[in-house]
Structure formats: structure tokens, C-alpha cells
């Protein structure tokens, strides 16, 4: 029996879904490269090395802003991943592959993702692409085949993708270069400025995950945790307490900027579609959707009901799984041919 695989090549994580089995790979989309030539670690193992490597080892993020930036290394990394997966899940050679692609990707960027899979050792039989907003919608349980406007807000690591769908297609889409990575950078800068204390990227992500609140925390839900880093004045390592009220002030403008962009996108869509969205609300997904009260801020600024996907980081790959496992949705996966580029 033939197997089908879905690949969500995200900026932060790489996920692979096998038809009728579910997610079989979910790790950080990073690699550690020795002497700029040999990959010595991938995924979560490489992520642990970030910030701890000597000069001859570099931790590389092969996807930036949702677009492939390291083709050669990424091919080798995928070959390593596929080789490991074959040990537990059977041969992947000669099978079909679905790839989630951002709606804002150019034809050249889409083709680069197709060429990436085509260049690996699996020698795929067919390679098909699915617009990421379509996959997100299916992964959140939306019936996008209906003649009903649906808004999907996907807040990822590098970008926020705001899309309006109807009848299985994208009616309107807007990309904002703002996501979890920018929020992490703001936390790093704010902690340094306020406390004369330096924290790393991974610590900033932990601060965001543990303390971020889109609304000002009350006395009852105020959280305080200690985080490790380095004192700028003394140069010595140490730890400081950081509270959720401080982090709210850091992320507030970012959250509101996303919400204002969502409102503007909604206000500019066709009246019939806007009526559908007013009735059914929007769907908030992506890895950053888990920030506490993000949905409430969106509701306040847009005056729309917000449905938040609990496992937002998995919605796209779960949507690819629905396409594989539901014959009526097969038309949503398009076999991608090299476009005429003049």
C-alpha cells in the first residue's frame, strides 16, 4: 500500500505527517554544522547546542521568514530525518509528498520547496503543494468547502499570515513580518535595558511561553519566575526575577499591531464575506496563539468572536493529514510544475 507524507517546513519547527498514522516527526528546524561543511546534529539536538558552540560549529536555521534559505544543507538534513524515520515507519522511497506553502510565497519560492523534496534520497513519486492557510483551516476543523467566508490568523515564529477563505480557496491574504521571534528579541532588549542583564534567545522564548500575557495581569494572576543570564555590569552569570506585568508591557504593542492589521484586513474584504466572518468569527492558530488572552485582545480590537486553536503549532500539518485521509479534499493538493518564468 502506498504511503503519503505531509511536510510543514516551518521557520521554528519541522513537522512530518504520515497518512493514517499522524505526526511522526516534530522537532526544531535547526542544524549544527561543523567547519561550514558537515552536519553534526539536527532538530532538538542541534537546538540544545545553540548559544553553546565553539567558533568552528554553527547552529543554522535553514528557513527564514517562512522561506527556504539553505537548500544544500536542508537537503542533507531531510535525508538524515527520512533515514531515521524509515527505521520505524517503513520505506519512504517513491511515495507522494504534500508541502504546506505560505500564501505569500512567490512562484520561485514555491518551486524551491518542491525542488527541495525532489532533491532528497526518497525520490518522491509526486510532490504537491497546499496553501498554508487552507491547511491551517482544515487543521482547526473548519469546513472550507462551504460557500462561507472564513478568516484564519496564523501567528508563527517569523510572520503573521492573515487569510480569508471561501469554497476551498483564498479570497484575500496579508502577511505581516511579525511573529514569535520578534517578540523574543523585544524581551531580550527590554530585559537588558531595564535590568542591565543579558538573556539568550532560548531563555527569551521560555520567558514568553511562561509569562507572556496580552492583557495586564491582575494581582491574582501575576506570575514571577527567575531566569538565568549574565549581569552586564559585573560580567558574571546570575539570575533575576521577571514578572508577567513587565513582559506584558514589552509585548503589548506587538499584539495590538497584529490585532489592528487583522481588523484592517477584515474591514477591506467584500461585504458578503465580512458578514460571514461577523457571524462565525475568526480562527487564531500558529505557535504564538498560545499567549494568554491573545484571543481576548483580538476580540476587543476587531469586535469579532475568536476561536483559538489549542494546538496551534500543529494545525497546518494536521490539515495536510486531513487532505491525505479525506478523498473529497484531494483537489486541494496541487501537483506543482515548474512555472514559466520570463
DAKASUL-V490359 format. One record per pair of residues at least 6 apart in sequence whose C-alpha atoms are under 8 Angstrom apart, sorted by the first residue. I is the first residue (numbers start at 1). J is the second residue. Records with the same first field share a line. If there is no record, write none. Layout:
BEGIN
I = J, J
END
This chain:
BEGIN
2 = 95
3 = 18, 19, 92, 95, 96
4 = 18, 19, 95, 96, 97, 98, 324
5 = 16, 17, 18, 19, 95, 96, 97, 98
6 = 16, 17, 18, 19, 97, 98, 99, 100, 317, 320, 321
7 = 14, 15, 16, 17, 97, 98, 99, 100, 317, 320
8 = 14, 15, 16, 99, 100, 101, 316, 317
9 = 15, 29, 63, 66, 99, 100
10 = 29, 63, 66
11 = 29, 61, 62, 63, 64, 65, 66, 67, 156, 157, 158
12 = 28, 29, 30, 63, 157
13 = 26, 27, 28, 29, 30
14 = 25, 26, 27, 28, 29
15 = 23, 24, 25, 26, 27, 317
16 = 23, 24, 25, 26, 317
17 = 23, 24, 25, 317, 318, 320, 321
18 = 24, 321
19 = 321, 324, 325
20 = 321, 325
22 = 318, 321
23 = 317, 318
24 = 85
25 = 85
27 = 43, 44
28 = 43, 44, 47
29 = 42, 43, 44, 61, 62, 63
30 = 42, 43, 44, 46, 47, 59, 60, 61, 62
31 = 39, 40, 41, 42, 43, 46, 47, 59, 60, 61, 62, 77
32 = 39, 40, 41, 42, 46, 49, 57, 58, 59, 60
33 = 39, 40, 41, 57, 58, 59, 60
34 = 40, 56, 57, 58
35 = 56, 57, 58
36 = 56, 57, 58
39 = 73, 76, 77
42 = 77
46 = 59
47 = 59
49 = 59
50 = 59
51 = 200
53 = 59
62 = 68, 69, 70, 71, 73, 74
63 = 69, 70
64 = 158
65 = 158, 159, 177
66 = 102, 158, 159
67 = 105, 109
68 = 109, 112, 113
71 = 116
74 = 116
75 = 116, 117, 119, 120
76 = 120
78 = 120
79 = 120, 121, 122
82 = 92, 122
86 = 92
92 = 122
93 = 121, 122, 123, 124
94 = 122, 123, 124, 125
95 = 122, 123, 124, 125, 126
96 = 124, 125, 126, 127, 128
97 = 124, 125, 126, 127, 128
98 = 127, 128, 129, 130, 320, 333
99 = 113, 114, 127, 128, 129, 130, 320
100 = 129, 130, 131, 132, 135, 316, 317, 320
101 = 110, 129, 130, 131, 132
102 = 131, 132, 133
103 = 131, 132, 133, 161, 173
104 = 173, 174, 175
107 = 339
111 = 336, 337, 338
114 = 127, 128, 129, 336
117 = 123, 124, 127
118 = 124, 127
126 = 335
127 = 335, 336
128 = 333, 334, 335, 336
129 = 333, 334, 335, 336
130 = 320, 332, 333, 334
132 = 316
133 = 152, 154, 161, 163, 170, 316
134 = 144, 165, 168, 169, 170, 319
135 = 315, 316, 317, 318, 319, 320
136 = 152, 154, 285, 315, 316, 317, 318, 319
137 = 143, 144, 152, 283, 315, 316, 319
138 = 144, 315, 316, 318, 319, 320, 322
139 = 314, 315, 316, 317, 318, 319, 320, 322
140 = 283, 285, 309, 315, 319
144 = 150, 165, 166, 167, 168
145 = 166, 167, 168
146 = 166, 167, 168
147 = 166, 167
148 = 165, 166, 167, 273, 276
149 = 164, 165, 166, 273, 274, 276, 277
150 = 164, 165, 166, 273, 276, 277, 280, 281, 282
151 = 162, 163, 164, 165, 277, 281, 282, 283
152 = 161, 162, 163, 164, 165, 282, 283, 284, 285
153 = 160, 161, 162, 163, 262, 282, 283, 284, 285, 286
154 = 160, 161, 162, 284, 285, 286, 289
155 = 161, 179, 180, 284, 285, 286, 287, 288, 289
156 = 179, 180, 286, 287, 288, 313
157 = 179, 180, 181, 287, 288
158 = 177, 178, 179, 180, 181, 182
159 = 175, 176, 177, 178, 179, 180
160 = 175, 176, 177, 178, 179, 258
161 = 173, 174, 175, 176
162 = 173, 174, 175, 262, 265
163 = 170, 171, 172, 173, 174
164 = 170, 171, 172, 173
165 = 171, 172
168 = 332
172 = 269
174 = 265
176 = 258
178 = 254, 258
179 = 288
180 = 287, 288
183 = 208, 251, 254
184 = 201, 204, 205, 208
185 = 201, 204
186 = 250, 251
187 = 204, 208, 247, 250, 251
188 = 198, 199, 200, 201, 204
190 = 250
191 = 197, 198, 199
192 = 198, 199, 232
196 = 231, 232, 233
197 = 229, 230, 231, 232
198 = 229, 230, 231, 232
199 = 228, 229, 230
200 = 229
203 = 227, 228
207 = 227
208 = 247, 291
209 = 291
211 = 223, 224, 243, 244, 247
212 = 244, 247, 248, 251, 291, 292
213 = 244, 245, 247, 248, 291, 292, 293, 294
214 = 248, 251, 252, 255, 291, 292, 293, 294, 297
215 = 248, 252, 292, 293, 294, 297
216 = 245, 248, 249
217 = 244, 245, 248
222 = 243, 244, 245
223 = 243, 244, 245
224 = 241, 242, 243, 244
225 = 241, 242, 243
226 = 239, 240, 241, 242
227 = 239, 240, 241, 242
228 = 237, 238, 239, 240
229 = 237, 238, 239
230 = 236, 237, 238, 239
231 = 237, 238
255 = 294, 297
256 = 297, 298, 301
259 = 297, 298, 301, 302
260 = 301, 302
262 = 302
263 = 301, 302
266 = 274
267 = 274
277 = 304
278 = 304, 305
280 = 305
281 = 304, 305, 306, 307
282 = 304, 305, 306, 307
283 = 306, 307, 308, 309
284 = 295, 306, 307, 308, 309, 312
285 = 308, 309, 310, 311, 312, 313, 315
286 = 312, 313, 314, 315
287 = 311, 312, 313
288 = 312, 313
289 = 295, 308, 309, 312
290 = 310, 312
295 = 306, 307, 308
296 = 306
298 = 304, 306
299 = 305, 306
309 = 315
322 = 329
323 = 329, 330, 332, 333
324 = 330
END
